Amino acid sequence: MSTEKHELSLEERRARLERRAEVIRSRLFRHVDALDARRHQVTEVGRRAKALAPTAVGVVLASGALVGVGIGLIGWALRAKKKRLLSYRIAKAIEPFRAERRGSVMGEVGRKLLVSFVTVFATQLARAAAKNAVDGRLLGGAHPSLGEARGAHGRTV
């Protein structure tokens, strides 16, 4: 087999290189034009958004005001309707004559016992936590320097 090299002349190489450069240049210009068109579109969208911003803020504020006024009017109408009811007017008329309701003695004793129990429990819990904090121990009484928590009799829990 013979290996025959087909060498191009200097002019042919130069012509091919110039054609290739022209193709690359035309692609580059197309991309630059596309980017420029996108830049103009983004600029236009930004300009429109800035122009519409005060209108949008006005619409949001007006909507909020209308909703607030509507809620206020509904509440006012419901209160006015309630005041017109006969049962409401009678209840308001006899309210000053009603005797004050007092709780039962047993209910009062039960409430005081419950409050006392909760107070004693919270005090004891706070006392134990403070003692462990001063001793440098954890809440369960275990020393933090030990790798594992130990039970009351030294066994691993």
N, C-alpha and C positions, 0 to 999 in steps of 0.2 A: 504494500500500500504506500502510496506516495502522499505525503502531506503537503498540499499546496496552499500556501498562504495567499489569501486574497486581500491584499492591502489596498486601502483606499487612499486616494490622493489627498493631499493637504486641502485642496479646494472642496472636495466632497465631504471631508470630515467637518470642515468649517461650515458648509451649507447645512449639514445634518444638525450640527450643534446650534446653529441659528434658528432652525425650524423648531427644535426642541425648546429652546429658550422662548420663542414666540408663543408656543402652546402653553408653557408654564406661565408666561406673563399674562396671557388672556384669561387663564383660570384664576390667577391671582386678582386681576381686575374685576372679574365676575364676583368673587368672594368679597372684595372690598366694597363693591356696589351693593351687594346684599346686606352687608353689615351697616353700611351707611343708611340704607332704607329702613332697617330695624331701628337704628338710632333715632331717625326722624319719627318713627312710629311711637317709640317710647317717650320721646320728648313731647309729642302731641298728646299722648295719654296723660302725662304728668301735668301738662298745661290745662287740659280739660278737668282733671281732678282738682287742681287748685282753684279753677273757676267755679266748680260746683260745690266746693267745701262749705262756703257760707250758707248756701241754700240747704244743704244736707243738715247742717247744724240747726238751722231755723226749723226745718221739718221735724227733727228729733225733739227739739224743745217744745214746739207747738203740740206735738203728739203727747208728750209727757204732761203738759199743762192740761190738755183736754182729758186725759185719763184721770189726773188728779181732781179736776173739777167734777168729772162724772162720778167718781167714787164719793166725793163730798156730797154731791146732790143726792145720791142714792142713800147715803147715811142719814142725811137730813130728812128725806122723805120717809124713811123707815121710822125715825124717831117721832116725826109728826104723826104718822099713822098710829104708833103705839100710844101716844098721848091722847088720841081721839077715842081709844078703846074704853068702854065702860068699866071693864075689870081693872084696868090700870088706874083710872080716876078714882074708883072706889078704894083700891088698895092704898093710894096716896092719901085719901081722906081719912082712913082709919089708922094709918101708920102711927100718928102721935099717941093713940090710945092703947096700943099694944103693950103688953107687959114684956119686960126684958127677959129673954130666955137664958136660963142658967143650966149648966151641965149638972149631971148627977154627981153625988159625993163619991161613989165608987169609981166613976170614970176619972174624976180628978185625982184620986189616990193612985189609980193605975198609971196615969200619965206621969205623976211625980216619981213613982217607983221605977218606971222605965227610964226616965231621964237620969235618975240616980245611978242605975245600973250601967248605963252607957257612959256616964262620967267616970265612974270607978274603973271600968274596963279600959277606957282611953287613957286614963292617968297611969294605970299599971303598964300598959303597952309602951307609953312614952318613957316611963321610968326605966324599963328593961332596955329599950333602944338606946337611951342616953348612957346607961351603965356599960353596955357593950361597946358603944362608940368610944367612951373614955378608956376602956380596957383594950381597945384596938381589935375587937372581935366582930364577927359578922352578926347579923340579926338572929340567926339560929343559935348563936353561942360558939360556933366553930372559929378557930383562930385562922386568919387569912394566910398565914405562912405555911400551913399544912396543905399538902397537895390535894387532899380529898376531905370531904366533910365526915366527921366522926359522930357517932350517936352518944347517948348518955353514958354508956358503959365502955366506951373506947372502941366499939365495933364499927367497921365501915358500913355506912348506910347505903 
